[in-house]
Amino acid sequence: MKTGLIIIGIMAMLLSVLACEKDEGTPDSVIKNREIIITSDVISTDFVGNGAQWGGYDSVGDWIGQETLSDADWNTLFERIDYMRPPFLRILTNANNAYIYDGKYDETSISGKLLKMLEYAQSRNIEITYGEWGHHHTGNIGDIDMEWIANSVKFLNHLVNEKGYSVIKTVNIINEPNGSWSSTQGSYDVWRDVQVAYLEEMEKYELSAIKLMGPDVAIFDNTNETTWITKAANDLDDGIGLYDIHVYPKQLIVRSGDYTSMLQAYRDATPEGKRIVLGEIGFKYTEVDAGLKEKNEAAIEADPYAGEDSNMMIYEAFYGVDMADAIMQSMRAGFSGALVWDMDDAMYVSPDGDDYSVDQMKRWGFWNILGEEHCSDPADEEIRPFFYPVSLLCRYFPAGCDIYDIKLPNKKGVRAIMGAKDGKYTIALVNSHYSTYPVVLKSESIGGLTMDKYTYKSNADGTFVGAVDENGFAKPAETNASFDFSKGVDITLEGESFILFTNMQ
């Protein structure tokens, strides 16, 4: 009995020594894997900015019996976008709707809404890419309707040189030309020929400052469309001011981080010295995200105003985390901006096949400004959760800022990015995984700063934790707080959360 006790005691001592040795051997590696290090490595310069798709409202007359939004609704929109402060917006239209009537443009009932938005953008100096959804042809998609080209460019000249909307910097002619749903039916040659014809027509006017944005191809989860960029660069590069793609990834590819490397392939295909942006970014749920696909389809079915082309996860707080993750990964991949699809449910009808005379909306927006008028639901006009992080990524990464790389620990779902302009900084972090991580945010290049700190945490019930003001706009959790990044700032990065530090105004 006594011998047995001695053996047990010796074994306990050995285990204790081994445990101590293990504890003494792991702290450095554990600490290192908690460090998020801001570097002095610049990913991109002269950032265009994050923003959203705006425009449309073409069904307002059918939905509420008047040609345009009420003054109160316009004012609410402008107040919300003022908070968002997007440096960049995309506005597409069907310009033939505004063509000459008795020698004049109809600037009230037809193009009044477009002019209202452009006047707003001009007053805030927001860069606009303006364009048309598709080209017109004379029967065969390759037989370009040159009268349409002439009228479209003439209207562009009217907007830029006659109305004075100098914030229009690029034109985006033909939406998603690689798709079977596009006016090009996937033909690169047709898209290229339309762009060439458009540029040639623009030469007849004082529009040399306006360039193309393209090729505007739709991407989901692969790098198969990089040839559109390389061919466009070869055929049209002098005429292209911004390269762009549309991305509708699965949640799985974004949360895994594979999304970054996919985007980098498109950045690498872009000519040196040129910038590329996401012309649209949203999430599509397929069998890969089976639970979300089922949930989205059930929510659409339950909502009489939601069309088939809707993402009902806009009502859920986790979508804010996913969208922040996707936008930040695009910045880390070297993209110069991202435009969220989209601003407002009330912008577009979701047709039933070819039938556009329906009540259903494309529900993708930060809100539905016609919640009361069209849906008899005033609550639907309220700001949705994902506006919180997206508005901050627009507001505090201004046009012209430089984007810096941040080294990340080996922690699933963690991403970070920094922007700098005029000696001011914004640092954003996101954790799209479910686990909470203790991390240390350190910098090789910046030291002590006084900054505001915003926090957003998604709850399982669809709500979020994050301070907002009486308008529903994000408020800092801490104001004018001191952070010494040279020594390291300890952070508890909760699961499905977003944090932003800034000393920008």
ZAMAR-163126 format. One record per residue (C-alpha): residue in one letter; x, y, z. Coordinates in steps of 0.02 Angstrom, whole numbers, padded with zeros to 5 digits, always signed. Layout:
AXYZ ...
end
This chain:
M+00000+00000+00000 K+00139+00120+00048 T+00237+00080-00112 G+00083+00113-00216 L+00057+00281-00135 I+00239+00327-00169 I+00221+00279-00353 I+00060+00382-00367 G+00148+00529-00285 I+00294+00518-00405 M+00177+00510-00554 A+00082+00662-00491 M+00244+00757-00473 L+00298+00709-00649 L+00130+00763-00720 S+00144+00926-00625 V+00318+00960-00697 L+00258+00919-00872 A+00110+01034-00851 C+00223+01174-00790 E+00340+01145-00936 K+00192+01153-01055 D+00127+01315-00976 E+00300+01393-00986 G+00320+01339-01168 T+00155+01402-01239 P+00124+01581-01182 D+00229+01660-01321 S+00139+01565-01457 V-00029+01600-01378 I+00009+01785-01363 K+00075+01793-01541 N-00085+01715-01606 R-00184+01852-01521 E-00092+01995-01605 I-00174+02096-01743 I-00032+02204-01810 I-00059+02363-01911 T+00083+02374-02037 S+00154+02516-02140 D+00120+02416-02300 V+00002+02509-02416 I-00122+02398-02508 S-00200+02535-02614 T-00198+02723-02633 D-00326+02851-02690 F-00474+02750-02627 V-00636+02782-02724 G-00747+02738-02576 N-00883+02620-02516 G-01064+02658-02555 A-01221+02582-02627 Q-01330+02559-02779 W-01458+02699-02786 G-01585+02751-02915 G-01738+02679-02997 Y-01903+02716-02907 D-01983+02683-03077 S-02134+02592-03001 V-02177+02729-02876 G-02319+02791-02985 D-02397+02618-02997 W-02373+02584-02812 I-02432+02746-02731 G-02519+02842-02872 Q-02396+02986-02883 E-02243+03009-02993 T-02115+03035-02857 L-02084+03015-02672 S-02158+03138-02549 D-02048+03281-02489 A-02047+03198-02318 D-01981+03035-02391 W-01849+03124-02495 N-01793+03220-02340 T-01782+03059-02239 L-01678+02979-02376 F-01560+03126-02384 E-01541+03132-02195 R-01494+02948-02189 I-01373+02959-02334 D-01298+03114-02254 Y-01255+03009-02103 M-01187+02869-02213 R-01082+02997-02308 P-01044+02879-02454 P-00901+02940-02565 F-00967+02836-02711 L-01139+02787-02781 R-01202+02698-02937 I-01360+02761-03023 L-01424+02668-03176 T-01576+02716-03277 N-01663+02689-03442 A-01619+02857-03518 N-01737+02834-03666 N-01876+02873-03543 A-01810+03051-03534 Y-01778+03082-03717 I-01841+03233-03810 Y-02025+03274-03807 D-02070+03424-03918 G-01887+03473-03919 K-01866+03466-03729 Y-01826+03338-03597 D-01964+03290-03478 E-01882+03338-03314 T-02032+03316-03201 S-02133+03157-03218 I-02003+03053-03310 S-01828+03101-03258 G-01874+03206-03106 K-01820+03071-02984 L-01653+03050-03070 L-01620+03237-03065 K-01668+03243-02881 M-01535+03113-02841 L-01402+03193-02950 E-01436+03363-02872 Y-01411+03285-02701 A-01250+03199-02754 Q-01184+03359-02831 S-01219+03456-02671 R-01120+03327-02569 N-00982+03298-02697 I-01020+03111-02708 E-00938+03024-02856 I-01068+02946-02970 T-01055+02808-03096 Y-01206+02835-03207 G-01269+02720-03342 E-01396+02611-03428 W-01451+02434-03390 G-01429+02370-03567 H-01404+02416-03748 H-01537+02432-03883 H-01522+02333-04044 T-01619+02315-04206 G-01664+02131-04190 N-01498+02041-04175 I-01403+02082-04014 G-01249+02126-04116 D-01342+02253-04223 I-01323+02404-04109 D-01460+02535-04121 M-01353+02686-04159 E-01500+02803-04132 W-01506+02740-03952 I-01319+02772-03936 A-01342+02949-04001 N-01489+02986-03886 S-01405+02909-03734 V-01245+03009-03755 K-01344+03166-03791 F-01436+03143-03627 L-01271+03111-03537 N-01208+03276-03609 H-01368+03359-03549 L-01336+03296-03372 V-01150+03338-03366 N-01129+03495-03469 E-01302+03574-03471 K-01364+03528-03297 G-01189+03535-03221 Y-01182+03366-03134 S-00993+03358-03135 V-00994+03220-03002 I-01031+03097-03143 K-00857+03027-03170 T-00891+02863-03259 V-01027+02784-03365 N-01078+02603-03340 I-01159+02543-03501 I-01236+02368-03496 N-01263+02281-03330 E-01181+02110-03304 P-01141+02076-03488 N-01074+01902-03454 G-01246+01842-03401 S-01379+01760-03508 W-01501+01887-03432 S-01402+02034-03502 S-01441+02126-03663 T-01278+02051-03729 Q-01329+01874-03680 G-01152+01842-03621 S-01060+01902-03776 Y-00898+01995-03742 D-00888+02053-03923 V-01059+02136-03916 W-01016+02222-03751 R-00850+02285-03823 D-00933+02350-03981 V-01062+02447-03879 Q-00925+02524-03773 V-00826+02576-03927 A-00980+02653-04007 Y-01022+02745-03847 L-00846+02817-03831 E-00847+02872-04013 E-01013+02962-03989 M-00947+03046-03832 E-00807+03122-03935 K-00938+03234-04017 Y-00964+03322-03850 E-00855+03396-03715 L-00856+03234-03618 S-00673+03186-03621 A-00666+03185-03430 I-00797+03047-03424 K-00731+02869-03435 L-00811+02697-03437 M-00836+02586-03286 G-00830+02403-03333 P-00835+02264-03379 D-00967+02247-03241 V-00969+02058-03251 A-01062+01955-03121 I-00956+01840-03012 F-01016+01716-02884 D-00879+01605-02814 N-00747+01580-02947 T-00612+01665-03052 N-00681+01611-03220 E-00718+01787-03281 T-00545+01867-03264 T-00527+01859-03454 W-00661+01994-03468 I-00543+02112-03378 T-00389+02064-03479 K-00482+02079-03644 A-00562+02244-03593 A-00391+02310-03545 N-00323+02261-03715 D-00469+02333-03814 L-00526+02483-03713 D-00403+02524-03576 D-00381+02709-03618 G-00570+02728-03610 I-00593+02637-03443 G-00585+02746-03288 L-00635+02609-03165 Y-00634+02422-03184 D-00773+02334-03091 I-00856+02168-03056 H-01014+02116-02965 V-00999+01986-02828 Y-01140+01887-02746 P-01045+01759-02642 K-01106+01622-02528 Q-01092+01655-02342 L-00976+01505-02328 I-00844+01574-02446 V-00842+01743-02359 R-00833+01675-02182 S-00696+01552-02229 G-00589+01694-02299 D-00574+01611-02470 Y-00667+01762-02538 T-00509+01869-02522 S-00403+01759-02635 M-00543+01750-02763 L-00551+01940-02772 Q-00362+01954-02781 A-00366+01859-02946 Y-00473+01999-03019 R-00363+02132-02941 D-00210+02046-03017 A-00294+02046-03189 T-00322+02234-03179 P-00189+02338-03268 E-00058+02417-03157 G-00103+02593-03110 K-00290+02562-03133 R-00418+02541-02995 I-00552+02408-02977 V-00710+02415-02873 L-00858+02305-02833 G-00999+02379-02936 E-01121+02273-02836 I-01100+02167-02680 G-01235+02061-02598 F-01260+01882-02539 K-01347+01740-02631 Y-01394+01583-02535 T-01383+01415-02621 E-01375+01235-02563 V-01201+01273-02493 D-01290+01384-02365 A-01441+01268-02359 G-01511+01332-02195 L-01505+01513-02250 K-01575+01469-02421 E-01725+01385-02340 K-01748+01528-02218 N-01738+01659-02356 E-01863+01569-02467 A-01986+01548-02323 A-01973+01733-02279 I-02005+01783-02461 E-02156+01668-02468 A-02226+01746-02308 D-02207+01925-02370 P-02332+01978-02504 Y-02220+02124-02554 A-02058+02026-02572 G-02015+01969-02747 E-01918+01813-02789 D-01758+01915-02809 S-01747+01967-02627 N-01628+01940-02482 M-01735+01936-02326 M-01582+01920-02215 I-01573+02110-02224 Y-01686+02103-02071 E-01559+01999-01975 A-01411+02073-01881 F-01289+01938-01938 Y-01305+02008-02115 G-01217+02165-02053 V-01070+02059-01997 D-01065+01965-02162 M-01075+02125-02265 A-00939+02208-02161 D-00831+02052-02184 A-00859+02051-02373 I-00822+02237-02393 M-00666+02229-02284 Q-00601+02077-02378 S-00622+02173-02541 M-00517+02314-02468 R-00386+02189-02410 A-00384+02117-02587 G-00338+02287-02659 F-00509+02344-02719 S-00538+02531-02712 G-00719+02526-02658 A-00878+02423-02647 L-01059+02467-02686 V-01187+02375-02582 W-01341+02309-02671 D-01440+02409-02624 M-01502+02569-02540 D-01691+02549-02533 D-01823+02416-02567 A-01931+02547-02653 M-01808+02568-02797 Y-01847+02415-02901 V-01990+02298-02941 S-01955+02112-02938 P-02044+02050-03095 D-02140+01889-03110 G-02051+01826-03265 D-02070+01966-03393 D-02216+02043-03300 Y-02163+02205-03214 S-02341+02256-03168 V-02331+02177-02996 D-02323+02238-02817 Q-02169+02140-02766 M-02010+02233-02724 K-01829+02181-02734 R-01801+02177-02547 W-01616+02212-02525 G-01615+02384-02447 F-01560+02473-02290 W-01746+02516-02274 N-01908+02528-02374 I-01949+02713-02389 L-02124+02665-02450 G-02163+02550-02305 E-02316+02648-02255 E-02375+02704-02427 H-02355+02541-02521 C-02352+02405-02388 S-02461+02484-02252 D-02317+02453-02133 P-02233+02610-02064 A-02109+02501-01966 D-02037+02439-02131 E-01968+02614-02160 E-01852+02595-02010 I-01665+02572-02033 R-01613+02389-02038 P-01466+02317-01940 F-01338+02303-02080 F-01341+02491-02106 Y-01244+02509-01943 P-01076+02433-01998 V-01095+02475-02183 S-01130+02659-02148 L-00972+02668-02043 L-00867+02585-02179 C-00932+02718-02299 R-00919+02867-02182 Y-00748+02836-02109 F-00654+02772-02262 P-00665+02931-02366 A-00620+02954-02548 G-00434+02976-02573 C-00379+02882-02419 D-00239+02753-02419 I-00279+02575-02365 Y-00151+02485-02255 D-00123+02300-02229 I-00152+02223-02057 K-00072+02056-02009 L-00200+01937-01938 P-00185+01796-01811 N-00237+01620-01858 K-00415+01642-01798 K-00565+01592-01902 G-00674+01737-01960 V-00558+01879-01906 R-00519+02018-02029 A-00453+02196-02006 I-00410+02346-02115 M-00348+02525-02090 G-00375+02684-02190 A-00275+02845-02172 K-00300+03020-02241 D-00228+03188-02190 G-00150+03114-02033 K-00314+03036-01974 Y-00351+02851-01958 T-00492+02725-01960 I-00466+02545-01905 A-00602+02415-01931 L-00609+02238-01863 V-00737+02101-01892 N-00760+01927-01822 S-00885+01829-01926 H-00855+01668-01828 Y-00958+01617-01677 S-00812+01606-01555 T-00755+01753-01448 Y-00569+01793-01456 P-00458+01896-01341 V-00345+01994-01459 V-00215+02132-01450 L-00219+02269-01582 K-00042+02335-01610 S+00043+02448-01736 E+00215+02463-01813 S+00181+02640-01872 I+00058+02731-01759 G+00065+02758-01571 G-00053+02844-01452 L-00214+02914-01527 T-00376+02985-01462 M-00517+02899-01554 D-00701+02854-01551 K-00744+02670-01540 Y-00901+02592-01617 T-00958+02415-01578 Y-01090+02304-01660 K-01135+02129-01599 S-01260+02014-01685 N-01379+01921-01571 A-01453+01750-01609 D-01629+01823-01616 G-01586+01941-01760 T-01561+02097-01655 F-01395+02180-01620 V-01304+02265-01478 G-01240+02435-01532 A-01275+02613-01478 V-01388+02716-01593 D-01459+02891-01582 E-01640+02946-01599 N-01629+02928-01789 G-01559+02751-01782 F-01384+02806-01831 A-01230+02726-01753 K-01161+02808-01597 P-00989+02775-01522 A-00977+02656-01375 E-00829+02763-01319 T-00787+02942-01369 N-00619+03030-01364 A-00538+02877-01285 S-00349+02857-01279 F-00272+02705-01365 D-00086+02668-01373 F-00067+02551-01522 S+00122+02544-01505 K+00102+02455-01338 G-00053+02359-01392 V-00238+02378-01356 D-00324+02229-01275 I-00491+02190-01358 T-00622+02057-01329 L-00677+02021-01507 E-00845+01938-01483 G-00918+01810-01601 E-01013+01888-01748 S-00959+02065-01707 F-00885+02222-01784 I-00777+02357-01707 L-00720+02522-01782 F-00596+02648-01711 T-00582+02820-01791 N-00520+02995-01763 M-00593+03057-01927 Q-00734+03183-01921 
end
